[in-house]
Amino acid sequence: MAVIPFTQADVKLLARLMRAEAEGEGKLGMLMVGNTGVNRVRGDCIDFTDINTIRDMVYQSPGGFEATQKGYFYQRAREKDMRLARKTINGKRYHPATNSLWFFKPSGDCPAQWFGQWNTGRFKSHCFYSPTRSDCPSVY
């Protein structure tokens, strides 16, 4: 059962984002990007108080995803990527992105904090950051 509202167009959009942001990280990396996106829609907190849909989340500016500025993002969604997107929309979570609202790819080690948020772990080249439960209870 879905944890956020969505349309078929939203599934395609999230699938394209997941692929563009993390295809090189494999399926699990793509799923973690999906977790982060879904958490932003669920969150209604911190930088994401006006994010109510997948479309709002993908195109948020400022604070959105770098991939939306690159041509690779605008390729057609593939069925295998849409299956991954549906998993995250249906609430499946993957550590360390379980409650994350942010991720980035540092040139070295993951900083303990990023913009005041604590590191919850690294997967391949991306570091994930989550708010505290008190700052954003709806992602927990």
N, C-alpha and C positions, 0 to 999 in steps of 0.2 A: 504494500500500500504506500502510495506517495506521501512524502513528508512535506512537500511544497507543491503549489499548483503548477501545472504545466500543460502545454499543448504539444502536438507532434513537431511543430516548428521549434519549440523550445528544446526538445530532445535533440534535434539536429544541430541547433546552435550550441548547446552544451557539448555535444560530441565533437564538433569542430574545434571548440576551445580546448578541450582536453587533449585532442590530437596535436594541435598547434603548440600548446604549452609543454607537452611532455611525451610525445611519441618516442623520443630517444630514451626515455626512462621505462619503456615497456608498459604492459597493461596495468601493472600495479601503480606505477607513477601516474598514469593517466587517471586511474581511479582516485588517487589522492588529490589531483587537481579538481576532479569532480566533487569530492568531499568539501574542499575549500569553497568552491562556488556555491554548492547547496547550503553550506553553513552561512554564507553571506546573505542568502535569501531568507533563511530561517532567523538570522541573528537579530535584526532590529535593534542594533546596538553599535556603539563606538562610531566607526566610519560608515556604517551600513544601515542607518536608520531609515533611509528612503529607498531601500532596495527591496522591492516586493515581488519581482518576477525574475526569471532566468535572464530575460533580455536586459532588464535594468542592471543586473549583476555583470553580465558580459561587457556591456558598453559603459559602465560607470566611469565618469571622468570628473575630476581626477580620481586616481586610486584604482583604476581598472587594470586590465590585463594588457601587457605589452604585445602579446600575440595578435590582438585585433588591428595592429598597425602594420602587419606584415601580410604579404600575399598568400602565404601558406594557409592562413586562417580561412581564407575565402574559397577554398576548395570544397567540393560537395562532401557532405557527411557520408561516411561509409557505414554499412549495416553493423559491422563488428564494433565500431566506435559508438554507435547508437545503443547497442546492447550494454556497453559499459556505462554510458550516461544514464540509462534507465536504472541500473543498479544503484547508483548514487542518489538519484531522484527518489527511489524507493527506500532510502534510509540505510543502505549498507555502508559501513564505515571501515576505514583502513588506517591503522596506526602508522606513522605519527600524525596523520592528518585528521584524526577522529573529530576533534573540535577546532581545527585550525580555521583561521580567517585569512591568513597570509602565508605565502611561501616565496622564496627567492633562491637564486643560484649565486652563492658567493664565490669569490676567487680562491678562497681558502677554507678554513674551518668555519662552522656555523657560529656566529656571535651568540652569546647567552641570551641577549635580548635584541630585538629589532623594533624600533619605534615604540619602545616601552613594553613590548609583549615578549613573553618567555618562549624560548625554543623548546619544542616538544619532541624533536628528533630530526634526523636526516634520512632521506631515501635517495640513494645514488648522489646526484649533484644538487638536489634541492633541500633546503632547510625549511621546516614548518614551524609556525608560530601560532599560539592559541591565547585567547583572552582568559582571564580568570573567570571562574563560575559567577562571582559577584558582578563582574563587569558585563557579562553576556550570558545570562542563565539559559536562554533559549537555544543555545548550541550544545548544551549538556543534556 
